[in-house]
Amino acid sequence: MSISSMRIGTFIHNIEVNPGQGGKLVRAAGTSAKILKEPKSRYCLIRLPSGAEKLIDTQCRATVGMVSNPSHGAKKLRKAGQSRWLGRRPVVRGVAMNPVDHPHGGGEGRSKSSGSYGQTSRTPWGKPCKCGFKTAKSRRRN
């Protein structure tokens, strides 16, 4: 159903970004978006599950209601193998690696990777993480 034929406050999911493209937004288990502004004009304002508000073309289609199985994220994995069955690999700490593998690697035993030694936490590719380092590119305003 196109968004133009829906009312304000309707919960929707599986939302198209461009008309005729197929649903792209709000497809995860238990999620829904809400129509905030009158969908009679060219664009309609919706609130996504993240809290962000987005303008969507009213010719785009969406499904009314909420995606089922809201308790999907609450499922407890009982052992590491269950995580592996889902395709999730183990996360290895940088300090447990060799210097060739990570900026935090190397040293005898447990070496300090930050603090009084002046090294900040880094990603495996050497970029600073934490310590207020900005990762998102700033939007240019005209």
PyMOL commands that place a pseudoatom at each C-alpha (Angstrom):
pseudoatom trace, name=CA, resn=MET, resi=1, chain=A, elem=C, hetatm=0, pos=[0.000, 0.000, 0.000]
pseudoatom trace, name=CA, resn=SER, resi=2, chain=A, elem=C, hetatm=0, pos=[1.393, 3.445, -0.869]
pseudoatom trace, name=CA, resn=ILE, resi=3, chain=A, elem=C, hetatm=0, pos=[2.200, 5.780, 2.026]
pseudoatom trace, name=CA, resn=SER, resi=4, chain=A, elem=C, hetatm=0, pos=[-0.102, 8.470, 0.560]
pseudoatom trace, name=CA, resn=SER, resi=5, chain=A, elem=C, hetatm=0, pos=[-3.150, 6.349, 1.456]
pseudoatom trace, name=CA, resn=MET, resi=6, chain=A, elem=C, hetatm=0, pos=[-2.157, 5.876, 5.126]
pseudoatom trace, name=CA, resn=ARG, resi=7, chain=A, elem=C, hetatm=0, pos=[-3.083, 7.965, 8.170]
pseudoatom trace, name=CA, resn=ILE, resi=8, chain=A, elem=C, hetatm=0, pos=[-0.883, 9.809, 10.666]
pseudoatom trace, name=CA, resn=GLY, resi=9, chain=A, elem=C, hetatm=0, pos=[0.264, 7.572, 13.529]
pseudoatom trace, name=CA, resn=THR, resi=10, chain=A, elem=C, hetatm=0, pos=[0.132, 4.356, 11.490]
pseudoatom trace, name=CA, resn=PHE, resi=11, chain=A, elem=C, hetatm=0, pos=[2.855, 1.840, 12.294]
pseudoatom trace, name=CA, resn=ILE, resi=12, chain=A, elem=C, hetatm=0, pos=[4.550, 0.565, 9.126]
pseudoatom trace, name=CA, resn=HIS, resi=13, chain=A, elem=C, hetatm=0, pos=[7.499, -1.617, 8.096]
pseudoatom trace, name=CA, resn=ASN, resi=14, chain=A, elem=C, hetatm=0, pos=[9.299, -2.827, 4.933]
pseudoatom trace, name=CA, resn=ILE, resi=15, chain=A, elem=C, hetatm=0, pos=[9.419, 0.727, 3.535]
pseudoatom trace, name=CA, resn=GLU, resi=16, chain=A, elem=C, hetatm=0, pos=[10.672, 1.640, 0.062]
pseudoatom trace, name=CA, resn=VAL, resi=17, chain=A, elem=C, hetatm=0, pos=[13.244, 4.439, -0.253]
pseudoatom trace, name=CA, resn=ASN, resi=18, chain=A, elem=C, hetatm=0, pos=[12.516, 5.032, -3.958]
pseudoatom trace, name=CA, resn=PRO, resi=19, chain=A, elem=C, hetatm=0, pos=[9.141, 4.195, -5.558]
pseudoatom trace, name=CA, resn=GLY, resi=20, chain=A, elem=C, hetatm=0, pos=[9.087, 0.720, -7.112]
pseudoatom trace, name=CA, resn=GLN, resi=21, chain=A, elem=C, hetatm=0, pos=[12.472, -0.271, -5.683]
pseudoatom trace, name=CA, resn=GLY, resi=22, chain=A, elem=C, hetatm=0, pos=[11.215, -2.719, -3.069]
pseudoatom trace, name=CA, resn=GLY, resi=23, chain=A, elem=C, hetatm=0, pos=[11.267, -2.501, 0.720]
pseudoatom trace, name=CA, resn=LYS, resi=24, chain=A, elem=C, hetatm=0, pos=[14.589, -1.419, 2.239]
pseudoatom trace, name=CA, resn=LEU, resi=25, chain=A, elem=C, hetatm=0, pos=[13.870, 0.134, 5.653]
pseudoatom trace, name=CA, resn=VAL, resi=26, chain=A, elem=C, hetatm=0, pos=[12.540, -1.343, 8.927]
pseudoatom trace, name=CA, resn=ARG, resi=27, chain=A, elem=C, hetatm=0, pos=[12.677, -5.074, 8.160]
pseudoatom trace, name=CA, resn=ALA, resi=28, chain=A, elem=C, hetatm=0, pos=[14.315, -6.530, 11.295]
pseudoatom trace, name=CA, resn=ALA, resi=29, chain=A, elem=C, hetatm=0, pos=[12.320, -8.658, 13.745]
pseudoatom trace, name=CA, resn=GLY, resi=30, chain=A, elem=C, hetatm=0, pos=[10.004, -6.692, 16.035]
pseudoatom trace, name=CA, resn=THR, resi=31, chain=A, elem=C, hetatm=0, pos=[10.609, -3.289, 14.419]
pseudoatom trace, name=CA, resn=SER, resi=32, chain=A, elem=C, hetatm=0, pos=[8.224, -0.643, 13.110]
pseudoatom trace, name=CA, resn=ALA, resi=33, chain=A, elem=C, hetatm=0, pos=[8.236, 2.977, 11.964]
pseudoatom trace, name=CA, resn=LYS, resi=34, chain=A, elem=C, hetatm=0, pos=[5.563, 5.599, 12.592]
pseudoatom trace, name=CA, resn=ILE, resi=35, chain=A, elem=C, hetatm=0, pos=[4.063, 8.132, 10.173]
pseudoatom trace, name=CA, resn=LEU, resi=36, chain=A, elem=C, hetatm=0, pos=[4.411, 11.584, 11.742]
pseudoatom trace, name=CA, resn=LYS, resi=37, chain=A, elem=C, hetatm=0, pos=[3.276, 14.094, 9.120]
pseudoatom trace, name=CA, resn=GLU, resi=38, chain=A, elem=C, hetatm=0, pos=[0.281, 14.240, 6.778]
pseudoatom trace, name=CA, resn=PRO, resi=39, chain=A, elem=C, hetatm=0, pos=[1.098, 11.990, 3.798]
pseudoatom trace, name=CA, resn=LYS, resi=40, chain=A, elem=C, hetatm=0, pos=[-1.033, 14.063, 1.367]
pseudoatom trace, name=CA, resn=SER, resi=41, chain=A, elem=C, hetatm=0, pos=[1.909, 16.188, 0.122]
pseudoatom trace, name=CA, resn=ARG, resi=42, chain=A, elem=C, hetatm=0, pos=[4.890, 14.998, -1.989]
pseudoatom trace, name=CA, resn=TYR, resi=43, chain=A, elem=C, hetatm=0, pos=[6.898, 13.790, 1.019]
pseudoatom trace, name=CA, resn=CYS, resi=44, chain=A, elem=C, hetatm=0, pos=[5.898, 12.114, 4.254]
pseudoatom trace, name=CA, resn=LEU, resi=45, chain=A, elem=C, hetatm=0, pos=[7.819, 12.264, 7.548]
pseudoatom trace, name=CA, resn=ILE, resi=46, chain=A, elem=C, hetatm=0, pos=[8.372, 8.954, 9.337]
pseudoatom trace, name=CA, resn=ARG, resi=47, chain=A, elem=C, hetatm=0, pos=[10.161, 8.089, 12.585]
pseudoatom trace, name=CA, resn=LEU, resi=48, chain=A, elem=C, hetatm=0, pos=[12.493, 5.107, 12.248]
pseudoatom trace, name=CA, resn=PRO, resi=49, chain=A, elem=C, hetatm=0, pos=[13.201, 2.630, 15.091]
pseudoatom trace, name=CA, resn=SER, resi=50, chain=A, elem=C, hetatm=0, pos=[16.533, 4.417, 15.716]
pseudoatom trace, name=CA, resn=GLY, resi=51, chain=A, elem=C, hetatm=0, pos=[14.603, 7.604, 16.542]
pseudoatom trace, name=CA, resn=ALA, resi=52, chain=A, elem=C, hetatm=0, pos=[15.771, 9.341, 13.366]
pseudoatom trace, name=CA, resn=GLU, resi=53, chain=A, elem=C, hetatm=0, pos=[13.137, 11.093, 11.286]
pseudoatom trace, name=CA, resn=LYS, resi=54, chain=A, elem=C, hetatm=0, pos=[13.230, 10.675, 7.517]
pseudoatom trace, name=CA, resn=LEU, resi=55, chain=A, elem=C, hetatm=0, pos=[11.332, 12.215, 4.612]
pseudoatom trace, name=CA, resn=ILE, resi=56, chain=A, elem=C, hetatm=0, pos=[10.004, 9.541, 2.250]
pseudoatom trace, name=CA, resn=ASP, resi=57, chain=A, elem=C, hetatm=0, pos=[8.249, 9.998, -1.095]
pseudoatom trace, name=CA, resn=THR, resi=58, chain=A, elem=C, hetatm=0, pos=[4.510, 9.359, -0.636]
pseudoatom trace, name=CA, resn=GLN, resi=59, chain=A, elem=C, hetatm=0, pos=[4.461, 7.177, -3.775]
pseudoatom trace, name=CA, resn=CYS, resi=60, chain=A, elem=C, hetatm=0, pos=[6.699, 4.661, -1.965]
pseudoatom trace, name=CA, resn=ARG, resi=61, chain=A, elem=C, hetatm=0, pos=[4.990, 1.578, -0.636]
pseudoatom trace, name=CA, resn=ALA, resi=62, chain=A, elem=C, hetatm=0, pos=[5.098, 0.077, 2.855]
pseudoatom trace, name=CA, resn=THR, resi=63, chain=A, elem=C, hetatm=0, pos=[3.417, -2.653, 4.859]
pseudoatom trace, name=CA, resn=VAL, resi=64, chain=A, elem=C, hetatm=0, pos=[1.042, -1.693, 7.671]
pseudoatom trace, name=CA, resn=GLY, resi=65, chain=A, elem=C, hetatm=0, pos=[1.915, -3.067, 11.108]
pseudoatom trace, name=CA, resn=MET, resi=66, chain=A, elem=C, hetatm=0, pos=[4.967, -4.321, 12.940]
pseudoatom trace, name=CA, resn=VAL, resi=67, chain=A, elem=C, hetatm=0, pos=[7.402, -7.086, 11.963]
pseudoatom trace, name=CA, resn=SER, resi=68, chain=A, elem=C, hetatm=0, pos=[6.683, -10.214, 14.010]
pseudoatom trace, name=CA, resn=ASN, resi=69, chain=A, elem=C, hetatm=0, pos=[8.909, -11.942, 16.582]
pseudoatom trace, name=CA, resn=PRO, resi=70, chain=A, elem=C, hetatm=0, pos=[9.854, -8.956, 18.793]
pseudoatom trace, name=CA, resn=SER, resi=71, chain=A, elem=C, hetatm=0, pos=[11.690, -11.256, 21.224]
pseudoatom trace, name=CA, resn=HIS, resi=72, chain=A, elem=C, hetatm=0, pos=[14.233, -12.310, 18.557]
pseudoatom trace, name=CA, resn=GLY, resi=73, chain=A, elem=C, hetatm=0, pos=[17.007, -10.138, 20.036]
pseudoatom trace, name=CA, resn=ALA, resi=74, chain=A, elem=C, hetatm=0, pos=[16.346, -11.417, 23.566]
pseudoatom trace, name=CA, resn=LYS, resi=75, chain=A, elem=C, hetatm=0, pos=[17.215, -15.029, 22.679]
pseudoatom trace, name=CA, resn=LYS, resi=76, chain=A, elem=C, hetatm=0, pos=[20.057, -16.284, 24.861]
pseudoatom trace, name=CA, resn=LEU, resi=77, chain=A, elem=C, hetatm=0, pos=[22.870, -18.118, 23.075]
pseudoatom trace, name=CA, resn=ARG, resi=78, chain=A, elem=C, hetatm=0, pos=[23.877, -20.988, 25.337]
pseudoatom trace, name=CA, resn=LYS, resi=79, chain=A, elem=C, hetatm=0, pos=[27.369, -21.661, 24.029]
pseudoatom trace, name=CA, resn=ALA, resi=80, chain=A, elem=C, hetatm=0, pos=[29.986, -20.182, 21.708]
pseudoatom trace, name=CA, resn=GLY, resi=81, chain=A, elem=C, hetatm=0, pos=[29.115, -22.743, 19.044]
pseudoatom trace, name=CA, resn=GLN, resi=82, chain=A, elem=C, hetatm=0, pos=[25.617, -21.307, 18.648]
pseudoatom trace, name=CA, resn=SER, resi=83, chain=A, elem=C, hetatm=0, pos=[27.180, -17.980, 17.738]
pseudoatom trace, name=CA, resn=ARG, resi=84, chain=A, elem=C, hetatm=0, pos=[29.350, -19.783, 15.187]
pseudoatom trace, name=CA, resn=TRP, resi=85, chain=A, elem=C, hetatm=0, pos=[26.279, -21.441, 13.661]
pseudoatom trace, name=CA, resn=LEU, resi=86, chain=A, elem=C, hetatm=0, pos=[24.948, -17.948, 12.970]
pseudoatom trace, name=CA, resn=GLY, resi=87, chain=A, elem=C, hetatm=0, pos=[28.168, -17.095, 11.117]
pseudoatom trace, name=CA, resn=ARG, resi=88, chain=A, elem=C, hetatm=0, pos=[29.642, -14.868, 13.844]
pseudoatom trace, name=CA, resn=ARG, resi=89, chain=A, elem=C, hetatm=0, pos=[33.406, -15.213, 14.201]
pseudoatom trace, name=CA, resn=PRO, resi=90, chain=A, elem=C, hetatm=0, pos=[35.207, -14.840, 17.568]
pseudoatom trace, name=CA, resn=VAL, resi=91, chain=A, elem=C, hetatm=0, pos=[36.524, -11.368, 18.441]
pseudoatom trace, name=CA, resn=VAL, resi=92, chain=A, elem=C, hetatm=0, pos=[40.233, -11.462, 19.299]
pseudoatom trace, name=CA, resn=ARG, resi=93, chain=A, elem=C, hetatm=0, pos=[41.694, -8.605, 21.374]
pseudoatom trace, name=CA, resn=GLY, resi=94, chain=A, elem=C, hetatm=0, pos=[44.410, -6.489, 19.749]
pseudoatom trace, name=CA, resn=VAL, resi=95, chain=A, elem=C, hetatm=0, pos=[46.750, -6.887, 22.753]
pseudoatom trace, name=CA, resn=ALA, resi=96, chain=A, elem=C, hetatm=0, pos=[46.669, -10.671, 22.257]
pseudoatom trace, name=CA, resn=MET, resi=97, chain=A, elem=C, hetatm=0, pos=[48.041, -10.318, 18.702]
pseudoatom trace, name=CA, resn=ASN, resi=98, chain=A, elem=C, hetatm=0, pos=[51.503, -9.812, 17.252]
pseudoatom trace, name=CA, resn=PRO, resi=99, chain=A, elem=C, hetatm=0, pos=[52.678, -6.326, 16.197]
pseudoatom trace, name=CA, resn=VAL, resi=100, chain=A, elem=C, hetatm=0, pos=[52.279, -7.279, 12.528]
pseudoatom trace, name=CA, resn=ASP, resi=101, chain=A, elem=C, hetatm=0, pos=[48.573, -7.978, 13.100]
pseudoatom trace, name=CA, resn=HIS, resi=102, chain=A, elem=C, hetatm=0, pos=[47.438, -4.999, 15.206]
pseudoatom trace, name=CA, resn=PRO, resi=103, chain=A, elem=C, hetatm=0, pos=[48.785, -1.658, 16.532]
pseudoatom trace, name=CA, resn=HIS, resi=104, chain=A, elem=C, hetatm=0, pos=[48.226, -2.906, 20.119]
pseudoatom trace, name=CA, resn=GLY, resi=105, chain=A, elem=C, hetatm=0, pos=[50.095, -6.171, 19.515]
pseudoatom trace, name=CA, resn=GLY, resi=106, chain=A, elem=C, hetatm=0, pos=[53.445, -7.389, 20.811]
pseudoatom trace, name=CA, resn=GLY, resi=107, chain=A, elem=C, hetatm=0, pos=[55.318, -6.982, 24.072]
pseudoatom trace, name=CA, resn=GLU, resi=108, chain=A, elem=C, hetatm=0, pos=[56.304, -9.441, 26.751]
pseudoatom trace, name=CA, resn=GLY, resi=109, chain=A, elem=C, hetatm=0, pos=[53.249, -10.626, 28.641]
pseudoatom trace, name=CA, resn=ARG, resi=110, chain=A, elem=C, hetatm=0, pos=[50.654, -7.947, 29.112]
pseudoatom trace, name=CA, resn=SER, resi=111, chain=A, elem=C, hetatm=0, pos=[51.943, -4.665, 27.794]
pseudoatom trace, name=CA, resn=LYS, resi=112, chain=A, elem=C, hetatm=0, pos=[50.143, -1.359, 28.139]
pseudoatom trace, name=CA, resn=SER, resi=113, chain=A, elem=C, hetatm=0, pos=[48.564, -0.025, 24.967]
pseudoatom trace, name=CA, resn=SER, resi=114, chain=A, elem=C, hetatm=0, pos=[47.397, 3.273, 26.445]
pseudoatom trace, name=CA, resn=GLY, resi=115, chain=A, elem=C, hetatm=0, pos=[47.760, 5.448, 29.509]
pseudoatom trace, name=CA, resn=SER, resi=116, chain=A, elem=C, hetatm=0, pos=[51.138, 6.876, 30.537]
pseudoatom trace, name=CA, resn=TYR, resi=117, chain=A, elem=C, hetatm=0, pos=[52.815, 5.417, 27.437]
pseudoatom trace, name=CA, resn=GLY, resi=118, chain=A, elem=C, hetatm=0, pos=[50.994, 7.919, 25.220]
pseudoatom trace, name=CA, resn=GLN, resi=119, chain=A, elem=C, hetatm=0, pos=[49.362, 5.411, 22.885]
pseudoatom trace, name=CA, resn=THR, resi=120, chain=A, elem=C, hetatm=0, pos=[45.645, 5.786, 22.314]
pseudoatom trace, name=CA, resn=SER, resi=121, chain=A, elem=C, hetatm=0, pos=[43.390, 2.880, 21.445]
pseudoatom trace, name=CA, resn=ARG, resi=122, chain=A, elem=C, hetatm=0, pos=[43.488, 2.126, 17.725]
pseudoatom trace, name=CA, resn=THR, resi=123, chain=A, elem=C, hetatm=0, pos=[41.579, 0.075, 15.180]
pseudoatom trace, name=CA, resn=PRO, resi=124, chain=A, elem=C, hetatm=0, pos=[43.332, -2.814, 13.407]
pseudoatom trace, name=CA, resn=TRP, resi=125, chain=A, elem=C, hetatm=0, pos=[44.026, -0.325, 10.580]
pseudoatom trace, name=CA, resn=GLY, resi=126, chain=A, elem=C, hetatm=0, pos=[45.772, 2.175, 12.852]
pseudoatom trace, name=CA, resn=LYS, resi=127, chain=A, elem=C, hetatm=0, pos=[43.029, 4.802, 13.134]
pseudoatom trace, name=CA, resn=PRO, resi=128, chain=A, elem=C, hetatm=0, pos=[42.315, 6.126, 16.629]
pseudoatom trace, name=CA, resn=CYS, resi=129, chain=A, elem=C, hetatm=0, pos=[39.147, 4.897, 18.283]
pseudoatom trace, name=CA, resn=LYS, resi=130, chain=A, elem=C, hetatm=0, pos=[37.626, 6.148, 21.537]
pseudoatom trace, name=CA, resn=CYS, resi=131, chain=A, elem=C, hetatm=0, pos=[39.230, 9.361, 22.882]
pseudoatom trace, name=CA, resn=GLY, resi=132, chain=A, elem=C, hetatm=0, pos=[36.680, 11.504, 20.975]
pseudoatom trace, name=CA, resn=PHE, resi=133, chain=A, elem=C, hetatm=0, pos=[38.012, 10.716, 17.498]
pseudoatom trace, name=CA, resn=LYS, resi=134, chain=A, elem=C, hetatm=0, pos=[35.338, 11.614, 14.943]
pseudoatom trace, name=CA, resn=THR, resi=135, chain=A, elem=C, hetatm=0, pos=[34.642, 8.880, 12.381]
pseudoatom trace, name=CA, resn=ALA, resi=136, chain=A, elem=C, hetatm=0, pos=[31.616, 10.261, 10.511]
pseudoatom trace, name=CA, resn=LYS, resi=137, chain=A, elem=C, hetatm=0, pos=[32.249, 12.681, 7.673]
pseudoatom trace, name=CA, resn=SER, resi=138, chain=A, elem=C, hetatm=0, pos=[30.745, 16.110, 8.301]
pseudoatom trace, name=CA, resn=ARG, resi=139, chain=A, elem=C, hetatm=0, pos=[27.917, 17.155, 6.007]
pseudoatom trace, name=CA, resn=ARG, resi=140, chain=A, elem=C, hetatm=0, pos=[28.617, 20.258, 3.973]
pseudoatom trace, name=CA, resn=ARG, resi=141, chain=A, elem=C, hetatm=0, pos=[25.940, 22.911, 4.438]
pseudoatom trace, name=CA, resn=ASN, resi=142, chain=A, elem=C, hetatm=0, pos=[25.300, 25.445, 1.668]
for i in range(1, 142): cmd.bond("trace and resi %d" % i, "trace and resi %d" % (i + 1))
show_as sticks, trace
zoom trace
